[in-house]
Amino acid sequence: MQLSSARRSIIRFLLALLVSTAAFTSWAKETSPIDWIERGDAAFEERLTLERMADAIGAYEATLPDLESLPIETQGFVLNRLAQLCYELTTFSPGNTPDDKLAFQRGKDYGLRSLRLNSEFASLEDDDFAGAAALVSDPAALLWTADNWGALFNYDPIGGMFNVGKVRALYERCLAIDEGYWGASAHNALGAMLVVTPGALGGDTDAGLDHLERALALSPDYLLNRVVHAQYWGFTYDLFGNVSGVRDAVFIEEQLQLVLDGPIGDWPFWNREAKREAEDLLDELRERTP
């Protein structure tokens, strides 16, 4: 997806704000944290444009100087929303840019900060991360932390090899808490990860396929489930997670056409993104199967 220079400038500005909350402090003081959360919620529902995405991030960021004065549940809500929005912000870029990496890192940081609101997780994470994750009961914190952290593996494959088990633990705990959360996203994400991860590092193609199919069974109206299924089962991958060939061109075309024909429904942001990704994958399929 090509972006105008103006839109790229907005993204860079937004990411600069994500580096520091100081930019919001002076004008946030005159508005209560609850009012900022309400503004963030309104913008979140309309985040189909980059401008409203910016409004949502800005409003939630404005609560951070006073975040600890709020109830734990509200703190977690704000941090989870910011983790999610950092992840979603990257859909406005052409992909795999340094700015994307910054957004994913920021999203991971917010997610871990949310997880650490659980004192038991915080005390155990350095010694037994999987055990710490098993103490968390917030599916949003688990999912968006894992999504951002997993996305960072594209920028640091070696680091990913050392941390893939931690991301897997987050997804598996999310599934244990609520496997249908956010359109069964933990199933599609874990399934994709297991398909592309080498067996020596815990990958399991059959288990990955089971997760991809389970996501689709649980939430067929969340079109990204069908895109991920087509992408990670229809194509083949090398040891570094790069597309190496086509496993089943007919399957890819069938699944992606269903996405393009499907309704936007109850997932306006992600179903529109799914349709865009479906078009990109069909272009890649055509390039690989002239």
MIDOSE-1310 file (N, C-alpha, C; in nm, 2 decimals, decimal comma, always signed):
residues 290
mqls	+0,09/-0,12/+0,00/+0,00/+0,00/+0,00/+0,09/+0,12/+0,00; +0,07/+0,21/-0,10/+0,16/+0,33/-0,11/+0,09/+0,44/-0,03; +0,17/+0,52/+0,04/+0,12/+0,63/+0,12/+0,18/+0,76/+0,06; +0,10/+0,87/+0,07/+0,15/+1,00/+0,03/+0,25/+1,05/+0,14
sarr	+0,33/+1,15/+0,10/+0,43/+1,20/+0,19/+0,37/+1,26/+0,31; +0,25/+1,32/+0,29/+0,18/+1,38/+0,41/+0,14/+1,27/+0,51; +0,08/+1,16/+0,46/+0,04/+1,05/+0,55/+0,16/+0,99/+0,61; +0,27/+0,98/+0,54/+0,39/+0,93/+0,61/+0,44/+1,02/+0,72
siir	+0,43/+1,15/+0,69/+0,46/+1,25/+0,80/+0,38/+1,24/+0,92; +0,25/+1,21/+0,90/+0,16/+1,19/+1,01/+0,20/+1,07/+1,09; +0,24/+0,96/+1,02/+0,28/+0,84/+1,09/+0,41/+0,87/+1,17; +0,50/+0,94/+1,11/+0,63/+0,97/+1,18/+0,60/+1,05/+1,31
flla	+0,51/+1,15/+1,29/+0,47/+1,23/+1,40/+0,41/+1,15/+1,51; +0,32/+1,06/+1,48/+0,25/+0,97/+1,57/+0,35/+0,89/+1,65; +0,44/+0,83/+1,57/+0,54/+0,75/+1,64/+0,64/+0,83/+1,73; +0,66/+0,95/+1,69/+0,74/+1,03/+1,78/+0,67/+1,05/+1,91
llvs	+0,54/+1,07/+1,91/+0,46/+1,09/+2,03/+0,46/+0,96/+2,11; +0,47/+0,85/+2,05/+0,48/+0,72/+2,12/+0,61/+0,70/+2,19; +0,71/+0,77/+2,15/+0,84/+0,76/+2,22/+0,84/+0,83/+2,36; +0,76/+0,93/+2,37/+0,75/+1,01/+2,49/+0,61/+1,06/+2,52
taaf	+0,56/+1,05/+2,64/+0,43/+1,10/+2,67/+0,44/+1,25/+2,71; +0,55/+1,31/+2,72/+0,57/+1,44/+2,76/+0,49/+1,54/+2,68; +0,48/+1,51/+2,55/+0,41/+1,60/+2,46/+0,26/+1,62/+2,50; +0,21/+1,53/+2,57/+0,07/+1,54/+2,61/+0,05/+1,60/+2,75
tswa	+0,15/+1,61/+2,83/+0,14/+1,64/+2,97/+0,08/+1,78/+2,99; +0,12/+1,88/+2,91/+0,08/+2,02/+2,94/-0,07/+2,04/+2,91; -0,12/+1,98/+2,80/-0,26/+2,00/+2,77/-0,35/+1,89/+2,82; -0,29/+1,79/+2,88/-0,38/+1,68/+2,94/-0,43/+1,72/+3,08
kets	-0,35/+1,81/+3,14/-0,38/+1,84/+3,28/-0,52/+1,90/+3,30; -0,57/+1,97/+3,20/-0,69/+2,04/+3,21/-0,81/+1,95/+3,18; -0,79/+1,83/+3,15/-0,90/+1,73/+3,12/-0,87/+1,61/+3,21; -0,98/+1,56/+3,27/-0,96/+1,44/+3,36/-0,93/+1,32/+3,28
pidw	-0,86/+1,22/+3,34/-0,82/+1,10/+3,27/-0,94/+1,02/+3,22; -1,06/+1,03/+3,29/-1,18/+0,96/+3,25/-1,23/+1,02/+3,12; -1,22/+1,16/+3,11/-1,27/+1,22/+2,99/-1,18/+1,19/+2,87; -1,05/+1,18/+2,90/-0,96/+1,13/+2,79/-0,99/+0,99/+2,74
ierg	-1,02/+0,91/+2,84/-1,05/+0,77/+2,80/-1,18/+0,77/+2,72; -1,28/+0,85/+2,75/-1,40/+0,85/+2,67/-1,37/+0,90/+2,53; -1,28/+1,00/+2,52/-1,24/+1,05/+2,39/-1,17/+0,94/+2,31; -1,08/+0,87/+2,38/-1,01/+0,76/+2,32/-1,10/+0,66/+2,27
daaf	-1,20/+0,62/+2,35/-1,30/+0,52/+2,31/-1,38/+0,56/+2,18; -1,42/+0,69/+2,17/-1,49/+0,74/+2,06/-1,40/+0,73/+1,93; -1,28/+0,77/+1,94/-1,19/+0,77/+1,83/-1,15/+0,62/+1,79; -1,14/+0,54/+1,89/-1,11/+0,40/+1,86/-1,22/+0,34/+1,77
eerl	-1,34/+0,37/+1,79/-1,45/+0,31/+1,71/-1,45/+0,37/+1,57; -1,37/+0,48/+1,55/-1,37/+0,54/+1,41/-1,23/+0,54/+1,36; -1,15/+0,44/+1,40/-1,01/+0,45/+1,36/-0,98/+0,39/+1,22; -1,07/+0,40/+1,13/-1,05/+0,36/+0,99/-0,96/+0,45/+0,92
tler	-0,95/+0,58/+0,97/-0,86/+0,67/+0,91/-0,74/+0,69/+1,00; -0,63/+0,73/+0,94/-0,51/+0,76/+1,02/-0,53/+0,87/+1,12; -0,61/+0,97/+1,08/-0,63/+1,08/+1,17/-0,71/+1,04/+1,29; -0,81/+0,95/+1,28/-0,88/+0,91/+1,40/-0,80/+0,81/+1,48
mada	-0,71/+0,73/+1,41/-0,62/+0,65/+1,48/-0,53/+0,74/+1,57; -0,48/+0,85/+1,51/-0,40/+0,94/+1,59/-0,47/+1,00/+1,71; -0,60/+1,03/+1,69/-0,68/+1,08/+1,80/-0,69/+0,98/+1,91; -0,71/+0,86/+1,88/-0,73/+0,75/+1,98/-0,60/+0,74/+2,06
igay	-0,49/+0,73/+1,99/-0,36/+0,71/+2,06/-0,33/+0,83/+2,15; -0,36/+0,95/+2,09/-0,33/+1,07/+2,17/-0,41/+1,08/+2,29; -0,54/+1,04/+2,28/-0,63/+1,05/+2,40/-0,59/+0,95/+2,51; -0,56/+0,83/+2,47/-0,52/+0,73/+2,57/-0,38/+0,77/+2,63
eatl	-0,29/+0,82/+2,54/-0,16/+0,86/+2,59/-0,17/+0,97/+2,70; -0,27/+1,05/+2,68/-0,29/+1,17/+2,77/-0,33/+1,12/+2,91; -0,37/+1,00/+2,93/-0,40/+0,95/+3,06/-0,28/+0,91/+3,14; -0,17/+0,88/+3,07/-0,06/+0,81/+3,13/+0,00/+0,89/+3,25
pdle	+0,02/+1,02/+3,25/+0,07/+1,09/+3,37/-0,01/+1,06/+3,49; -0,14/+1,03/+3,48/-0,22/+1,01/+3,60/-0,27/+0,86/+3,60; -0,21/+0,78/+3,53/-0,26/+0,64/+3,51/-0,27/+0,57/+3,65; -0,17/+0,58/+3,73/-0,16/+0,51/+3,85/-0,27/+0,55/+3,95
slpi	-0,33/+0,66/+3,93/-0,44/+0,71/+4,02/-0,57/+0,64/+3,98; -0,58/+0,57/+3,87/-0,70/+0,50/+3,83/-0,70/+0,35/+3,88; -0,82/+0,29/+3,89/-0,83/+0,15/+3,93/-0,74/+0,06/+3,84; -0,70/-0,05/+3,89/-0,61/-0,14/+3,82/-0,68/-0,18/+3,69
etqg	-0,81/-0,21/+3,69/-0,88/-0,26/+3,57/-0,87/-0,15/+3,46; -0,89/-0,02/+3,50/-0,88/+0,09/+3,41/-0,74/+0,11/+3,35; -0,64/+0,09/+3,44/-0,51/+0,10/+3,39/-0,48/-0,01/+3,28; -0,52/-0,13/+3,31/-0,51/-0,23/+3,22/-0,58/-0,21/+3,08
fvln	-0,70/-0,15/+3,09/-0,77/-0,12/+2,97/-0,70/-0,02/+2,89; -0,65/+0,09/+2,95/-0,57/+0,19/+2,87/-0,45/+0,13/+2,81; -0,37/+0,06/+2,88/-0,25/+0,00/+2,83/-0,27/-0,10/+2,72; -0,38/-0,18/+2,74/-0,41/-0,28/+2,63/-0,46/-0,21/+2,51
rlaq	-0,54/-0,10/+2,52/-0,58/-0,03/+2,40/-0,45/+0,03/+2,33; -0,36/+0,08/+2,40/-0,24/+0,14/+2,34/-0,16/+0,03/+2,27; -0,15/-0,08/+2,34/-0,07/-0,20/+2,27/-0,14/-0,23/+2,14; -0,27/-0,24/+2,15/-0,35/-0,28/+2,02/-0,33/-0,17/+1,92
lcye	-0,34/-0,04/+1,95/-0,33/+0,06/+1,86/-0,19/+0,07/+1,80; -0,09/+0,05/+1,87/+0,04/+0,05/+1,82/+0,06/-0,06/+1,71; +0,00/-0,18/+1,74/+0,00/-0,28/+1,64/-0,08/-0,25/+1,52; -0,20/-0,19/+1,54/-0,28/-0,15/+1,42/-0,23/-0,04/+1,34
lttf	-0,15/+0,05/+1,41/-0,09/+0,17/+1,34/-0,01/+0,12/+1,22; +0,06/+0,01/+1,23/+0,15/-0,03/+1,12/+0,07/-0,07/+1,00; -0,06/-0,09/+1,00/-0,14/-0,13/+0,88/-0,15/-0,01/+0,79; -0,11/+0,11/+0,84/-0,12/+0,23/+0,75/+0,02/+0,25/+0,68
spgn	+0,12/+0,17/+0,70/+0,25/+0,19/+0,64/+0,26/+0,08/+0,53; +0,37/+0,10/+0,44/+0,39/+0,00/+0,34/+0,44/-0,13/+0,40; +0,48/-0,14/+0,52/+0,53/-0,26/+0,59/+0,68/-0,27/+0,60; +0,71/-0,33/+0,72/+0,85/-0,37/+0,75/+0,95/-0,25/+0,74
tpdd	+0,90/-0,13/+0,79/+0,98/-0,01/+0,80/+1,04/+0,01/+0,94; +1,14/+0,09/+0,96/+1,19/+0,12/+1,09/+1,08/+0,18/+1,18; +0,99/+0,26/+1,12/+0,88/+0,31/+1,20/+0,79/+0,20/+1,25; +0,76/+0,10/+1,17/+0,68/-0,01/+1,21/+0,75/-0,08/+1,33
klaf	+0,88/-0,10/+1,32/+0,95/-0,16/+1,43/+0,94/-0,08/+1,56; +0,94/+0,05/+1,55/+0,92/+0,13/+1,67/+0,78/+0,11/+1,73; +0,68/+0,11/+1,64/+0,55/+0,09/+1,69/+0,53/-0,04/+1,75; +0,58/-0,15/+1,69/+0,57/-0,28/+1,76/+0,64/-0,29/+1,89
qrgk	+0,76/-0,22/+1,90/+0,83/-0,22/+2,03/+0,75/-0,15/+2,13; +0,69/-0,04/+2,09/+0,61/+0,04/+2,19/+0,49/-0,04/+2,23; +0,43/-0,11/+2,13/+0,32/-0,19/+2,17/+0,35/-0,30/+2,26; +0,47/-0,36/+2,24/+0,51/-0,47/+2,33/+0,54/-0,41/+2,47
dygl	+0,60/-0,30/+2,48/+0,62/-0,23/+2,61/+0,49/-0,20/+2,68; +0,39/-0,15/+2,61/+0,27/-0,13/+2,68/+0,20/-0,26/+2,72; +0,21/-0,36/+2,64/+0,15/-0,49/+2,68/+0,22/-0,55/+2,80; +0,35/-0,54/+2,80/+0,42/-0,60/+2,92/+0,39/-0,51/+3,05
rslr	+0,37/-0,38/+3,03/+0,34/-0,30/+3,14/+0,20/-0,34/+3,19; +0,11/-0,37/+3,10/-0,02/-0,42/+3,15/-0,01/-0,55/+3,22; +0,06/-0,64/+3,16/+0,08/-0,78/+3,23/+0,14/-0,76/+3,37; +0,23/-0,66/+3,38/+0,30/-0,64/+3,51/+0,21/-0,58/+3,62
lnse	+0,09/-0,54/+3,58/-0,01/-0,49/+3,68/-0,05/-0,61/+3,77; -0,03/-0,73/+3,72/-0,04/-0,85/+3,80/+0,09/-0,87/+3,87; +0,09/-0,85/+4,00/+0,21/-0,85/+4,08/+0,28/-0,99/+4,08; +0,20/-1,10/+4,06/+0,26/-1,23/+4,06/+0,33/-1,25/+3,93
fasl	+0,27/-1,20/+3,82/+0,35/-1,21/+3,69/+0,48/-1,13/+3,70; +0,47/-1,01/+3,75/+0,59/-0,93/+3,76/+0,70/-0,99/+3,84; +0,67/-1,06/+3,95/+0,77/-1,12/+4,03/+0,83/-1,24/+3,97; +0,76/-1,31/+3,88/+0,80/-1,44/+3,83/+0,86/-1,43/+3,69
eddd	+0,83/-1,33/+3,61/+0,86/-1,33/+3,47/+1,00/-1,35/+3,43; +1,10/-1,30/+3,51/+1,24/-1,32/+3,48/+1,29/-1,46/+3,50; +1,23/-1,53/+3,60/+1,27/-1,67/+3,63/+1,19/-1,78/+3,56; +1,06/-1,75/+3,54/+0,98/-1,86/+3,48/+0,87/-1,79/+3,40
faga	+0,89/-1,75/+3,27/+0,80/-1,67/+3,20/+0,67/-1,74/+3,17; +0,68/-1,87/+3,14/+0,56/-1,95/+3,11/+0,47/-1,96/+3,24; +0,54/-1,98/+3,35/+0,47/-1,99/+3,48/+0,40/-1,85/+3,51; +0,47/-1,74/+3,48/+0,42/-1,61/+3,51/+0,30/-1,59/+3,42
aalv	+0,31/-1,62/+3,29/+0,19/-1,60/+3,20/+0,07/-1,68/+3,24; +0,09/-1,80/+3,30/-0,02/-1,88/+3,35/-0,10/-1,82/+3,46; -0,04/-1,71/+3,52/-0,11/-1,64/+3,63/-0,19/-1,52/+3,58; -0,19/-1,49/+3,45/-0,26/-1,38/+3,40/-0,40/-1,42/+3,35
sdpa	-0,49/-1,34/+3,37/-0,63/-1,37/+3,33/-0,69/-1,26/+3,24; -0,61/-1,18/+3,18/-0,65/-1,07/+3,09/-0,62/-1,11/+2,95; -0,71/-1,15/+2,87/-0,68/-1,20/+2,73/-0,63/-1,08/+2,64; -0,68/-0,96/+2,66/-0,63/-0,85/+2,58/-0,48/-0,82/+2,60
allw	-0,43/-0,82/+2,73/-0,29/-0,80/+2,75/-0,21/-0,92/+2,69; -0,26/-1,04/+2,70/-0,19/-1,15/+2,65/-0,18/-1,15/+2,50; -0,29/-1,12/+2,43/-0,29/-1,12/+2,28/-0,21/-1,01/+2,22; -0,23/-0,89/+2,27/-0,16/-0,77/+2,20/-0,01/-0,77/+2,23
tadn	+0,03/-0,81/+2,35/+0,17/-0,83/+2,38/+0,23/-0,93/+2,29; +0,17/-1,04/+2,28/+0,22/-1,15/+2,19/+0,23/-1,10/+2,04; +0,12/-1,03/+2,00/+0,12/-0,99/+1,86/+0,24/-0,89/+1,83; +0,26/-0,79/+1,92/+0,36/-0,70/+1,89/+0,50/-0,76/+1,90
wgal	+0,52/-0,85/+2,01/+0,65/-0,91/+2,03/+0,68/-1,01/+1,91; +0,58/-1,08/+1,87/+0,60/-1,17/+1,75/+0,64/-1,10/+1,63; +0,57/-0,98/+1,61/+0,60/-0,90/+1,49/+0,75/-0,85/+1,49; +0,80/-0,83/+1,60/+0,94/-0,79/+1,61/+1,04/-0,90/+1,57
fnyd	+1,00/-1,02/+1,56/+1,09/-1,13/+1,52/+1,13/-1,10/+1,37; +1,05/-1,04/+1,29/+1,08/-1,01/+1,15/+1,21/-0,92/+1,14; +1,23/-0,84/+1,25/+1,35/-0,75/+1,25/+1,47/-0,81/+1,32; +1,45/-0,91/+1,39/+1,56/-0,98/+1,47/+1,53/-1,13/+1,48
pigg	+1,55/-1,20/+1,37/+1,53/-1,34/+1,37/+1,60/-1,42/+1,48; +1,72/-1,38/+1,51/+1,80/-1,45/+1,61/+1,73/-1,43/+1,75; +1,70/-1,30/+1,78/+1,63/-1,27/+1,90/+1,49/-1,35/+1,91; +1,43/-1,36/+1,79/+1,30/-1,44/+1,79/+1,32/-1,58/+1,83
mfnv	+1,43/-1,64/+1,79/+1,46/-1,78/+1,82/+1,46/-1,80/+1,98; +1,52/-1,70/+2,05/+1,53/-1,71/+2,19/+1,40/-1,68/+2,26; +1,31/-1,60/+2,19/+1,19/-1,56/+2,26/+1,06/-1,62/+2,21; +1,07/-1,71/+2,11/+0,95/-1,77/+2,05/+0,87/-1,84/+2,16
gkvr	+0,94/-1,91/+2,25/+0,87/-1,98/+2,36/+0,79/-1,89/+2,45; +0,83/-1,77/+2,47/+0,76/-1,67/+2,55/+0,63/-1,62/+2,48; +0,65/-1,59/+2,35/+0,53/-1,55/+2,28/+0,43/-1,66/+2,27; +0,48/-1,78/+2,25/+0,39/-1,90/+2,25/+0,31/-1,91/+2,38
alye	+0,38/-1,89/+2,49/+0,32/-1,91/+2,62/+0,21/-1,80/+2,64; +0,23/-1,68/+2,58/+0,12/-1,58/+2,59/+0,00/-1,62/+2,51; +0,02/-1,67/+2,39/-0,09/-1,71/+2,31/-0,16/-1,83/+2,37; -0,09/-1,92/+2,42/-0,16/-2,04/+2,48/-0,23/-2,00/+2,61
rcla	-0,18/-1,91/+2,68/-0,26/-1,87/+2,80/-0,39/-1,79/+2,76; -0,38/-1,71/+2,65/-0,49/-1,64/+2,60/-0,60/-1,74/+2,56; -0,56/-1,85/+2,49/-0,65/-1,95/+2,45/-0,72/-2,02/+2,57; -0,64/-2,04/+2,67/-0,69/-2,10/+2,79/-0,80/-2,01/+2,86
ideg	-0,78/-1,88/+2,85/-0,87/-1,79/+2,92/-0,99/-1,77/+2,83; -0,97/-1,74/+2,70/-1,09/-1,71/+2,61/-1,04/-1,73/+2,47; -1,06/-1,85/+2,42/-1,01/-1,89/+2,29/-1,08/-1,81/+2,17; -1,19/-1,75/+2,20/-1,26/-1,68/+2,10/-1,24/-1,53/+2,10
ywga	-1,15/-1,48/+2,20/-1,12/-1,34/+2,21/-1,07/-1,28/+2,08; -1,13/-1,16/+2,05/-1,09/-1,09/+1,93/-1,09/-1,17/+1,80; -1,20/-1,24/+1,78/-1,22/-1,32/+1,66/-1,13/-1,44/+1,65; -1,10/-1,50/+1,77/-1,01/-1,61/+1,79/-0,87/-1,58/+1,73
sahn	-0,82/-1,46/+1,75/-0,70/-1,42/+1,70/-0,58/-1,50/+1,75; -0,58/-1,54/+1,88/-0,47/-1,62/+1,93/-0,46/-1,75/+1,86; -0,57/-1,81/+1,81/-0,56/-1,93/+1,73/-0,49/-1,90/+1,60; -0,53/-1,80/+1,53/-0,47/-1,78/+1,40/-0,32/-1,74/+1,41
alga	-0,29/-1,66/+1,51/-0,15/-1,61/+1,53/-0,06/-1,73/+1,57; -0,11/-1,81/+1,67/-0,03/-1,92/+1,71/-0,02/-2,03/+1,60; -0,12/-2,05/+1,52/-0,12/-2,14/+1,41/-0,01/-2,10/+1,31; -0,01/-1,97/+1,27/+0,08/-1,92/+1,18/+0,23/-1,94/+1,23
mlvv	+0,24/-1,91/+1,36/+0,38/-1,92/+1,42/+0,43/-2,06/+1,42; +0,34/-2,16/+1,45/+0,38/-2,30/+1,45/+0,41/-2,35/+1,32; +0,34/-2,30/+1,21/+0,37/-2,35/+1,08/+0,50/-2,30/+1,03; +0,54/-2,18/+1,06/+0,67/-2,12/+1,00/+0,79/-2,15/+1,09
tpga	+0,77/-2,18/+1,22/+0,88/-2,20/+1,31/+0,94/-2,34/+1,29; +1,07/-2,35/+1,27/+1,14/-2,48/+1,26/+1,10/-2,58/+1,38; +1,10/-2,70/+1,35/+1,06/-2,80/+1,45/+1,16/-2,80/+1,57; +1,28/-2,77/+1,54/+1,38/-2,77/+1,65/+1,36/-2,66/+1,75
lggd	+1,28/-2,56/+1,71/+1,25/-2,44/+1,79/+1,10/-2,45/+1,84; +1,04/-2,56/+1,82/+0,90/-2,58/+1,88/+0,79/-2,57/+1,77; +0,83/-2,56/+1,64/+0,73/-2,55/+1,54/+0,66/-2,69/+1,52; +0,54/-2,68/+1,47/+0,46/-2,81/+1,46/+0,36/-2,78/+1,35
tdag	+0,38/-2,83/+1,23/+0,29/-2,79/+1,12/+0,15/-2,84/+1,14; +0,14/-2,97/+1,19/+0,00/-3,02/+1,21/-0,07/-2,94/+1,32; -0,01/-2,91/+1,43/-0,07/-2,84/+1,53/-0,11/-2,70/+1,48; -0,02/-2,64/+1,40/-0,04/-2,51/+1,35/-0,17/-2,51/+1,26
ldhl	-0,18/-2,61/+1,18/-0,30/-2,62/+1,09/-0,43/-2,63/+1,18; -0,42/-2,71/+1,28/-0,53/-2,73/+1,37/-0,58/-2,59/+1,43; -0,48/-2,51/+1,47/-0,51/-2,38/+1,52/-0,58/-2,29/+1,41; -0,52/-2,29/+1,29/-0,58/-2,21/+1,18/-0,72/-2,25/+1,16
eral	-0,75/-2,38/+1,16/-0,88/-2,43/+1,13/-0,98/-2,40/+1,24; -0,93/-2,40/+1,37/-1,01/-2,37/+1,48/-1,05/-2,22/+1,48; -0,96/-2,14/+1,45/-0,99/-1,99/+1,44/-1,10/-1,97/+1,34; -1,10/-2,03/+1,23/-1,20/-2,01/+1,13/-1,33/-2,07/+1,18
alsp	-1,33/-2,18/+1,25/-1,45/-2,24/+1,30/-1,52/-2,16/+1,40; -1,43/-2,10/+1,49/-1,49/-2,01/+1,60/-1,54/-1,88/+1,55; -1,47/-1,82/+1,45/-1,51/-1,68/+1,41/-1,49/-1,67/+1,26; -1,59/-1,73/+1,18/-1,58/-1,72/+1,04/-1,60/-1,58/+0,98
dyll	-1,67/-1,50/+1,06/-1,69/-1,36/+1,01/-1,57/-1,27/+1,03; -1,47/-1,31/+1,10/-1,35/-1,23/+1,12/-1,26/-1,27/+1,00; -1,27/-1,19/+0,90/-1,21/-1,23/+0,77/-1,06/-1,26/+0,77; -0,99/-1,20/+0,87/-0,85/-1,22/+0,88/-0,81/-1,36/+0,91
nrvv	-0,90/-1,44/+0,97/-0,88/-1,58/+0,99/-0,86/-1,65/+0,86; -0,94/-1,62/+0,76/-0,93/-1,69/+0,64/-0,81/-1,64/+0,56; -0,77/-1,51/+0,57/-0,65/-1,47/+0,51/-0,52/-1,54/+0,57; -0,52/-1,55/+0,70/-0,40/-1,61/+0,76/-0,40/-1,76/+0,73
haqy	-0,51/-1,82/+0,72/-0,52/-1,96/+0,68/-0,46/-1,98/+0,54; -0,51/-1,90/+0,45/-0,46/-1,90/+0,31/-0,31/-1,87/+0,30; -0,27/-1,77/+0,38/-0,13/-1,73/+0,37/-0,03/-1,83/+0,42; -0,06/-1,89/+0,54/+0,04/-1,97/+0,61/+0,02/-2,12/+0,57
wgft	-0,09/-2,16/+0,51/-0,11/-2,29/+0,47/-0,09/-2,30/+0,32; -0,13/-2,20/+0,25/-0,13/-2,21/+0,10/+0,01/-2,19/+0,05; +0,09/-2,11/+0,12/+0,23/-2,09/+0,07/+0,32/-2,17/+0,16; +0,45/-2,19/+0,11/+0,55/-2,26/+0,19/+0,65/-2,15/+0,24
ydlf	+0,73/-2,19/+0,34/+0,82/-2,09/+0,41/+0,96/-2,16/+0,43; +1,06/-2,07/+0,43/+1,20/-2,12/+0,46/+1,22/-2,11/+0,61; +1,34/-2,14/+0,65/+1,38/-2,14/+0,79/+1,37/-2,01/+0,86; +1,37/-1,90/+0,78/+1,37/-1,77/+0,84/+1,22/-1,71/+0,83
gnvs	+1,13/-1,79/+0,79/+0,99/-1,74/+0,79/+0,95/-1,66/+0,66; +1,04/-1,67/+0,56/+1,01/-1,61/+0,43/+0,94/-1,70/+0,33; +0,85/-1,65/+0,25/+0,78/-1,73/+0,16/+0,88/-1,79/+0,06; +0,87/-1,92/+0,04/+0,96/-1,99/-0,05/+0,89/-2,06/-0,17
gvrd	+0,76/-2,07/-0,16/+0,69/-2,13/-0,27/+0,54/-2,14/-0,25; +0,47/-2,21/-0,33/+0,33/-2,22/-0,32/+0,29/-2,37/-0,29; +0,22/-2,39/-0,19/+0,18/-2,53/-0,15/+0,05/-2,56/-0,23; -0,05/-2,47/-0,23/-0,18/-2,50/-0,29/-0,24/-2,37/-0,34
avfi	-0,22/-2,35/-0,47/-0,27/-2,22/-0,54/-0,42/-2,22/-0,54; -0,48/-2,33/-0,56/-0,63/-2,33/-0,57/-0,69/-2,30/-0,43; -0,63/-2,35/-0,33/-0,68/-2,32/-0,19/-0,66/-2,17/-0,16; -0,55/-2,11/-0,20/-0,53/-1,97/-0,17/-0,63/-1,89/-0,24
eeql	-0,65/-1,92/-0,37/-0,75/-1,84/-0,45/-0,89/-1,85/-0,39; -0,93/-1,97/-0,36/-1,06/-2,00/-0,30/-1,09/-1,92/-0,17; -0,99/-1,93/-0,08/-1,00/-1,86/+0,05/-1,00/-1,71/+0,03; -0,92/-1,66/-0,05/-0,90/-1,51/-0,06/-1,02/-1,45/-0,14
qlvl	-1,08/-1,53/-0,23/-1,20/-1,48/-0,30/-1,31/-1,47/-0,20; -1,32/-1,56/-0,11/-1,43/-1,56/+0,00/-1,41/-1,43/+0,08; -1,28/-1,40/+0,11/-1,26/-1,28/+0,18/-1,30/-1,15/+0,11; -1,27/-1,15/-0,02/-1,30/-1,03/-0,10/-1,46/-1,02/-0,12
dgpi	-1,52/-1,13/-0,12/-1,67/-1,13/-0,13/-1,74/-1,12/+0,00; -1,67/-1,13/+0,11/-1,74/-1,13/+0,24/-1,78/-0,99/+0,29; -1,88/-0,99/+0,38/-1,92/-0,86/+0,43/-1,82/-0,80/+0,54; -1,83/-0,67/+0,55/-1,74/-0,61/+0,66/-1,79/-0,65/+0,80
gdwp	-1,93/-0,65/+0,81/-1,98/-0,71/+0,93/-1,95/-0,63/+1,06; -1,92/-0,71/+1,17/-1,89/-0,65/+1,30/-1,75/-0,61/+1,32; -1,66/-0,63/+1,22/-1,52/-0,61/+1,24/-1,47/-0,50/+1,13; -1,52/-0,38/+1,14/-1,49/-0,29/+1,03/-1,34/-0,26/+1,01
fwnr	-1,26/-0,24/+1,11/-1,12/-0,22/+1,09/-1,05/-0,34/+1,03; -1,06/-0,45/+1,10/-0,98/-0,57/+1,06/-1,04/-0,64/+0,93; -1,17/-0,63/+0,91/-1,22/-0,69/+0,79/-1,18/-0,61/+0,66; -1,17/-0,48/+0,68/-1,12/-0,40/+0,57/-0,97/-0,43/+0,54
eakr	-0,90/-0,44/+0,65/-0,75/-0,48/+0,64/-0,74/-0,62/+0,58; -0,83/-0,71/+0,61/-0,82/-0,85/+0,56/-0,84/-0,84/+0,40; -0,93/-0,76/+0,36/-0,95/-0,75/+0,21/-0,83/-0,69/+0,14; -0,77/-0,59/+0,21/-0,65/-0,54/+0,15/-0,54/-0,64/+0,14
eaed	-0,52/-0,72/+0,25/-0,42/-0,82/+0,25/-0,45/-0,93/+0,15; -0,57/-0,96/+0,13/-0,61/-1,06/+0,04/-0,57/-1,02/-0,10; -0,59/-0,90/-0,14/-0,55/-0,85/-0,27/-0,40/-0,86/-0,29; -0,32/-0,82/-0,18/-0,18/-0,83/-0,19/-0,13/-0,98/-0,21
llde	-0,20/-1,07/-0,13/-0,16/-1,21/-0,14/-0,19/-1,27/-0,28; -0,30/-1,23/-0,34/-0,34/-1,27/-0,47/-0,24/-1,22/-0,57; -0,19/-1,10/-0,56/-0,08/-1,05/-0,64/+0,04/-1,13/-0,63; +0,08/-1,17/-0,51/+0,20/-1,25/-0,49/+0,18/-1,39/-0,55
lrer	+0,06/-1,44/-0,54/+0,04/-1,57/-0,60/+0,05/-1,57/-0,75; +0,00/-1,46/-0,81/+0,01/-1,45/-0,95/+0,16/-1,44/-1,00; +0,24/-1,37/-0,92/+0,38/-1,35/-0,95/+0,45/-1,49/-0,94; +0,41/-1,57/-0,85/+0,48/-1,70/-0,83/+0,42/-1,81/-0,92
tp	+0,30/-1,79/-0,97/+0,24/-1,89/-1,06/+0,20/-1,83/-1,19; +0,30/-1,79/-1,27/+0,26/-1,72/-1,40/+0,18/-1,81/-1,49
